[in-house]
Amino acid sequence: MSGVDRNNVATSLSVSALTKTVETGGQALTILKGVNLEIKAGDAIAIVGASGSGKSTLLGLMAGLDLPTSGDVRDRKSTRLNSSHLWHL
């Protein structure tokens, strides 16, 4: 999208204050804490990090495969994704 003012490009997916905590061995394990991300139409992104840093968890939350403990994932229409948007296997 060369030459395009990125400020005027619609947001396709946004993540705000995303947190994911799970119970493991009777203790809470925070996998993601306060993640904010905005992906605009035409963006190419890479999510990188060490093993166990929450990359797959973030992708699962963004894809609607899981629900966050807190925070929002919104689509391009600003619809807050919730349990009714989860993919059912």
N, C-alpha and C positions, 0 to 999 in steps of 0.2 A: 504494500500500500504506500509506495513511494510518493512523496509530495502531498500526502493527505494529512490534514491537521488532526492528530490523534485525539485531541480534546473534543472533537465533534463526532467521533465514532461511537456508536452505541455499545454499551456494555452487554456482553453475552452472558456472563456469569460473574457473580460477586460473592465473596465470602467475607463475613465480618464478625470479629470477636469469637471465632470458632474455637471451641474447646471439646475435646473428647477424653473422657475418663472411663476406665474400666476397673472392675473388681478382679483382683488376682491374689490368690492365697489369703483372702480376707482383708486385703489392703487395697486402697485406691491407687491406681497407676494412671497418671496424666500423660496421655500420648501427645496431644496437641493442646496448646494454651494460647488463646488470644490471637489466632491467625487471621490476618486481613489480606485479601487478594482481590484484584479486579482484572478480569480478562475481557478484552474488547474484541469485537468482530475482526477477524483477520490476524489476530495475534498468534504467534507460535511461541510456546513456552516450554521450559524444561524444569522439572522438579527434581532437584538433586540433594543428596545428603547422605550421611553415614547410615549404615545398616541399623535399623531400629529407631530411626529418627522421626517416623510418622508419615513418610511419603505415601505409602499404600493406603494408610488410614485416611489421609487427606483426599486422595483420589476417590476412594470409596464413598466418602461423604459428599464430594462434589458430584459424583455420578448418581447419587440417590440410592446407593446400596446399603447405607447405614444412616442413622440419625446422630447428630451431634449431642453432646451433653448440654451445651449451651452455644449460643451464637446462631447466625443465619447463613444459609446458602440460598441465593436468589437467582432466578433465571433472567433472561433478557426482558421479560415483561414485569420484572420486579416481584414476581410471585415467590413468596417464601416457601421453599421446599419443605414438606413435612411428611409424616408417615403415609399419607395417601399417595405420595409421589414415589414411594419406595418401589423398586423393582422386586417382584415376587418370583421366586424360583420354583 
